[in-house]
Amino acid sequence: MVLFIIAGATRFKHLDKNLAARLRTHLCNYARDTKGFQYAFIQTCHPATRHIYVKNMNGKEMTIVDPATWLWKKKDDGLSQPFKDYQGVPVVNILVKLSELE
């Protein structure tokens, strides 16, 4: 089974205490140990979250997408590019194998 993680938040005053990484690791361990999840799939556009899942939790970046290049099909008039002016960081799809976590 695959756990799909949509969002995670940590208060600003706790960022320097490694709490964000510990919370996400605990979440994944809990999902594995109590519900039998084997993988976690995370879609993020924040560099800190990307670092946690890739560096701290040995996640693999499956795809990296720049929203400015997304083309969406529309029913009537062909293609649409709703985020063409986007200038932020890319969206990264990350897969974490939960059996490899401590």
C-alpha positions as a Markdown table, in Angstrom:
| # | Residue | x | y | z |
|---|---|---|---|---|
| 1 | Met | 0.0 | 0.0 | 0.0 |
| 2 | Val | 1.1 | 3.6 | -0.7 |
| 3 | Leu | 0.6 | 6.4 | 1.8 |
| 4 | Phe | -0.1 | 9.7 | 0.0 |
| 5 | Ile | 1.1 | 12.7 | 2.0 |
| 6 | Ile | -0.5 | 15.9 | 0.9 |
| 7 | Ala | 0.7 | 18.4 | 3.5 |
| 8 | Gly | 2.8 | 18.8 | 6.6 |
| 9 | Ala | 3.4 | 21.8 | 8.8 |
| 10 | Thr | 5.8 | 22.8 | 11.5 |
| 11 | Arg | 5.6 | 26.1 | 13.5 |
| 12 | Phe | 8.4 | 28.5 | 12.7 |
| 13 | Lys | 9.7 | 28.6 | 16.2 |
| 14 | His | 10.4 | 24.8 | 16.1 |
| 15 | Leu | 12.2 | 24.7 | 12.8 |
| 16 | Asp | 15.7 | 24.8 | 14.3 |
| 17 | Lys | 15.0 | 21.8 | 16.5 |
| 18 | Asn | 14.8 | 19.2 | 13.7 |
| 19 | Leu | 11.2 | 18.7 | 14.6 |
| 20 | Ala | 9.9 | 18.8 | 11.1 |
| 21 | Ala | 12.1 | 15.8 | 10.1 |
| 22 | Arg | 11.2 | 13.9 | 13.2 |
| 23 | Leu | 7.5 | 14.4 | 12.8 |
| 24 | Arg | 7.6 | 13.2 | 9.2 |
| 25 | Thr | 9.7 | 10.2 | 10.1 |
| 26 | His | 7.3 | 9.3 | 13.0 |
| 27 | Leu | 4.3 | 9.7 | 10.7 |
| 28 | Cys | 5.8 | 7.2 | 8.1 |
| 29 | Asn | 6.9 | 4.8 | 10.8 |
| 30 | Tyr | 3.5 | 4.8 | 12.4 |
| 31 | Ala | 1.8 | 4.2 | 9.0 |
| 32 | Arg | 4.1 | 1.3 | 8.3 |
| 33 | Asp | 3.8 | -0.3 | 11.8 |
| 34 | Thr | 0.1 | 0.1 | 12.4 |
| 35 | Lys | -1.5 | 0.1 | 8.9 |
| 36 | Gly | 1.0 | -1.9 | 6.8 |
| 37 | Phe | 2.0 | 0.9 | 4.4 |
| 38 | Gln | 5.0 | 0.0 | 2.3 |
| 39 | Tyr | 5.7 | 3.3 | 0.5 |
| 40 | Ala | 5.0 | 7.0 | 1.0 |
| 41 | Phe | 4.4 | 9.2 | -2.0 |
| 42 | Ile | 5.0 | 12.9 | -1.4 |
| 43 | Gln | 4.4 | 15.8 | -3.8 |
| 44 | Thr | 6.1 | 19.0 | -2.7 |
| 45 | Cys | 7.3 | 22.3 | -3.9 |
| 46 | His | 9.1 | 23.4 | -0.8 |
| 47 | Pro | 12.9 | 23.0 | -0.6 |
| 48 | Ala | 12.9 | 22.1 | 3.1 |
| 49 | Thr | 10.3 | 19.4 | 2.7 |
| 50 | Arg | 12.2 | 18.0 | -0.3 |
| 51 | His | 15.4 | 17.9 | 1.7 |
| 52 | Ile | 13.6 | 16.0 | 4.6 |
| 53 | Tyr | 12.2 | 13.3 | 2.4 |
| 54 | Val | 15.2 | 12.9 | 0.0 |
| 55 | Lys | 18.2 | 13.4 | 2.3 |
| 56 | Asn | 16.9 | 12.4 | 5.8 |
| 57 | Met | 14.5 | 9.6 | 4.7 |
| 58 | Asn | 16.3 | 8.3 | 1.6 |
| 59 | Gly | 13.4 | 9.1 | -0.7 |
| 60 | Lys | 13.8 | 8.9 | -4.5 |
| 61 | Glu | 12.8 | 11.8 | -6.7 |
| 62 | Met | 10.6 | 10.2 | -9.3 |
| 63 | Thr | 9.7 | 13.3 | -11.4 |
| 64 | Ile | 10.4 | 17.0 | -11.3 |
| 65 | Val | 7.9 | 19.2 | -13.0 |
| 66 | Asp | 8.0 | 22.9 | -13.7 |
| 67 | Pro | 4.3 | 24.2 | -13.4 |
| 68 | Ala | 5.1 | 26.9 | -16.0 |
| 69 | Thr | 5.4 | 24.2 | -18.6 |
| 70 | Trp | 2.2 | 22.3 | -17.8 |
| 71 | Leu | -0.2 | 22.0 | -20.7 |
| 72 | Trp | -3.8 | 21.1 | -19.8 |
| 73 | Lys | -6.3 | 19.9 | -22.3 |
| 74 | Lys | -9.5 | 21.9 | -22.5 |
| 75 | Lys | -12.8 | 20.6 | -24.0 |
| 76 | Asp | -13.5 | 23.5 | -26.4 |
| 77 | Asp | -10.3 | 25.3 | -27.4 |
| 78 | Gly | -7.4 | 22.9 | -27.3 |
| 79 | Leu | -4.7 | 23.5 | -24.7 |
| 80 | Ser | -4.4 | 25.7 | -21.7 |
| 81 | Gln | -1.3 | 26.8 | -19.8 |
| 82 | Pro | -2.7 | 28.1 | -16.5 |
| 83 | Phe | 0.6 | 28.5 | -14.7 |
| 84 | Lys | 2.7 | 29.9 | -17.6 |
| 85 | Asp | 3.8 | 32.9 | -15.4 |
| 86 | Tyr | 4.8 | 30.7 | -12.4 |
| 87 | Gln | 8.3 | 31.5 | -11.2 |
| 88 | Gly | 8.6 | 29.4 | -8.1 |
| 89 | Val | 10.4 | 26.2 | -7.4 |
| 90 | Pro | 9.5 | 23.0 | -9.3 |
| 91 | Val | 7.0 | 20.4 | -8.0 |
| 92 | Val | 8.8 | 17.2 | -7.0 |
| 93 | Asn | 7.3 | 13.8 | -6.7 |
| 94 | Ile | 9.1 | 11.7 | -4.1 |
| 95 | Leu | 8.7 | 8.0 | -3.2 |
| 96 | Val | 10.0 | 6.7 | 0.2 |
| 97 | Lys | 10.3 | 3.0 | 0.9 |
| 98 | Leu | 9.0 | 2.8 | 4.4 |
| 99 | Ser | 10.8 | -0.5 | 5.2 |
| 100 | Glu | 14.2 | 1.3 | 4.9 |
| 101 | Leu | 13.3 | 3.8 | 7.7 |
| 102 | Glu | 14.6 | 3.4 | 11.3 |
